Amino acid sequence: MIHEVDEALRRLVRDDALRGTDVEVAFDAPTKDWAARRNAPTVNVYLYDIREDVRRRQRGLLNEYDDGKVVARHLPPRYIKLSYLVTAWTQRSEDEHRLLSELLVGILRHESLPAALLTGSLAALELPVPMTVALPPPEDRAFADVWTALGGELKPSLDVVVSAPVDAGRVFAAGPPVEDGLRLELGDDSVAHRPALSRRLP
């Protein structure tokens, strides 16, 4: 699933937000060594955090139908938040700011990853893949900490978060459908076997 989100973001950046440019798209960690090897304008889309989007967790089971009958029940998909640190790398800071501006506007046009960009399991689920950009980070995470872990200097960046649905994989077979109406049997209907009814008189 993660590689499918990567590919959708690559196409969104290259073919939508920055259409008509020759900017490269990379998913490597933007360390000092990586930056030193870069020799062309590049947008780096670095996946730095993976966790469940608990706000989207659903309860119960989902029915699977065949010819109008329930044949199985599935656990609902779980949503996983993939957080990306998006940065622009050129020779001049002014060009980097321009690229970030175009990226911001391009991503803001979409509340979710476009369905046409989804492949594999994401396309098979036929569910929206919500996406946000430039929201404040959670209290337990700071971008400065990410740059410290990468060993680089703080750099202007966009925080892009994709909530991707994942099939839980658990399926429960449904019992055979009920063909007849409700029928109640109380035992033998013969008179000889009917229990005697009595009532105490006052």
C-alpha positions, 0 to 999 in steps of 0.5 A: 500500500505504501508504494502505491501511495508513493507512486500516486504522489509522484504522479500528482507532483510531476503531472499535476502540481509541477506539470511542464517542468523538468523537476525530478521527484525523489523519495530518499532521506534528504540527508547531507550526503544525499543533498551533496549528490543532487545535480538537478532541481528536485522535489523530495517526498520523504516518508517520515511517519506511519501510524493509524488514523484512529479517528477513521476506525469503524466498528462492526462488519461489512456485508459482501453480496452475491445475487442479492444474498449475503455470502460473507462479512468483512472487517472494515478497512483500517486507515493508516496515516502516511506523513511526508516531508516535502522539500524543494532542492535547487541552487537558489532559495528563491527557486525553492520557494517558487516550487514550494508555492506551486506544490502547495497550490497544486496539492490544495486543489485535492482533498484526496488523492485523485482516483485516476492516480490510484493503483493496486489495492488502493484502486481495488477498495474503491474508497477515498484516500484523504490527503491534507497539506500544511496542517500543524503537526501533532503535539508529540511530533516536531519537524525540527526533530525530523531534521535533527534525526536526518542530520541536516539543517532545517529547511522550508517544507510542506507536511503532506499526510495521506490516510490510506485505507488498508484491507484488514484481511479477515473474512467471515463466511455467512450462513445459508440464506433463510428460504422459508418463513418463520415456523414454530413447532410445539411438538405432537398435535394429537389429542392424546398427547396434548397436556391437560389444562386445569384451572383452580376455581375460587 
